Amino acid sequence: MSYRSRSSLSLTEQTEIVKQESGVIRCREMAKANDLRKSIPVRVGPQSTSLIEPAELESLTTTRLCLEPVTTADYPAIASLNSDPGVQRFLCLSKAPPTYKQALADLPCLLSAPAPTGGGLWCISNKSTGDFLGLTLLLYTDDRTEVEFGYRLLPRFWGRGYATEAGHAVVNHAFGDLGLTTLCAIIHPDNLPSSTVAKKLGFLRTDCITRLGFNLDHYTLRRDPLINGDRQETAATN
């Protein structure tokens, strides 16, 4: 049925055609999302963690930042972030970075990724200006054996300490509120800014894994040393 002949159809018939065409478009967008997911390296680790359905996220705040659960209003900003070549340099290793349209189509998949109770993705924004800065996350690794900490920021906000500040809030939330005992971070060895952030948060490089022909550093952060350190600091000040 051509578009030119629709004027002669009843409203019911025209509505049915629109529904069918919408379904085709939706299938095409899902196919694009599947292609994008295939470009993400598989990550594994030694720790076994029980899979729990994601729960609603709490909002977190720091001196300069607000970390809020993602809403549909954030989709355009997140798609711009995820389609930025600089952001994807060490994330999308096997293929070219996604286009804005591909990144937008993949968002439902990204936001439904398995996470521990209370974990997921937070939008990072500037308290003073309200500017969207990027994302931070607590998600299960692809094999669902570990909980991974991660983040990504728009390039114009790099080098200002935002990643470390947001990371402290997420790590403290993970260990203090969610009861997690271990976190991991998977970082490309050439990604020096991210490895620096991880080390500032207390992560230690514990392994090297190879995925899709790329060597990736595996960092681990355990809750007990942090708790013991807090106790020692408290004892020293009392």
Secondary structure, 3 states (H helix, E strand, C coil): CCHHHHHHCCHHHHHHHHHHHHHHHHHHHHHHHHHHHCCCCCCCCCCCCCCCCCCCCCCEECCCEEEEECCHHHHHHHHHHHCCHHHHCCCCCCCCCCCHHHHHHHHHHHHCCCCCCCCEEEEEEECCCCCEEEEEEEEECCCCCCEEEEEEECHHHCCCCHHHHHHHHHHHHHHHHCCCCEEEEEECCCCHHHHHHHHHCCCEEEEEEEECCEEEEEEEEEHHHHHHHHHHHHHHHC
